[in-house]
Amino acid sequence: MSAPLPQACAAMLRRDLTLAWRRRGDLAMPVLYAVIVAVLFPFALGPDLALLQRIAGGVVLVTVLLAMLLALDGMFASDIEDGSLEQLVLAPQPLALMLGMKILAHWITTALPLLVIAPLLAGMLHLPLPAMPALLLALLLATPLLSLLGAVLVALTAGTRRSGMLLALMLLPLCVPVVIFAAGAVAAAQEGLPWFAPVAWLSAALVLAVVLSPLACAAALRIALDA
């Protein structure tokens, strides 16, 4: 007899969070990468405060998104190695919903620590305080969007050699609009202009991705496992 759907979702989320905590050394790598990049930028550009303030929002956005890319390749790696992904495909629960829980766990363990340190990184680069809410809101929308889009591409490249390089090349065109809208919101906030429109576009894209990405991820995994 299969477990009720809410209990199955909670068990999947708890399992992935527990496994991620056991490998917490790997969880620190994206955070360490983001801190190193943010620290090196002032040394590379010099002590020009106006320049740092102008580029701070874009630097933090790109740094956080690239740091997430470091951990994206391993989203389903352990499940493929131990065979639990095949069991998940055969389970009576909807595969798309179970994969949605795995994507949520990946976002919690990878993006949430980066969101916590984002104000610190922005402060190191002297981002104006009025632009901080726009930056945090843009990251709050852009990071789950990247996780959802990346999950589909990870599923498509599951089991292939050098999937990390292929994943980066496939994800780059999808990241560009996300960065443009997120950076546009921060730039508008820095200039004292309304920044609701870019955030609204990011919100619409996130809602669409929440609905469609788990379904596409499930279809891609079935294709990859049958190949």
C-alpha positions, 0 to 999 in steps of 0.5 A: 500500500502506497503512502499518502501523497503529502507524506510521500512529498514530506519524506522525499524533501526530508530525505534530500535535506538529510543527505545534503546535510551529511555532505555539508562540505559540498554545500559550502563550496558555492558560498565560498566561491561567491565570497571569493569573487565578491572580495576580489572585485574591489581589488581588481577594479580599484577603490573607485566607490562610484564604480563599485556602487554602479556594478555592485548589483550586477556582480552579486547577481551573476556571482550568485547564479554562477555559484548555483551552477557549481552545484547544479550538475549533482542534483540527480547524480547520487540518485542515478548512482544508487538506483533510487531514481529508477525506483522513483520512476516506478513509484505510484506517486506522480513523478513530477511532484516528487521531482519538484520536492527534489528541486525544492531541496536543491534550492534550499541547500544551495540558493538559500545560503547564498541569499543569506550572504547576499546582503553581505556581498552587496555591502562589501561592494557598497551597493546603495541601501535603497537598492537592497530590497530590489536585489534580494527580491530579484534573487528570491525570484531568480534563484528558484527559476534557475533551479527549475530550468537547470533541473530540466537540463540536468535530466536531459543530460543524465548519464552522459559524460562531461555533463557539466560542460554540456549543462553550462552551455545549454543553461547559458541562453536561459540565464541571460533573460533572468539576469537582464530582468533581475539586473534591470530591477536593481539598476532602476532601484539605484536610480530611484525609478519604479522597478516593479515591471522587471520583478513582475516578469520574473514572477510570471516566469517563475510561476510558469516554470513551477508548473511546467518544469517538473513535468518536463523534468519527469519526461526528460528523465524517463527518456534518459533512463530508457535510452 
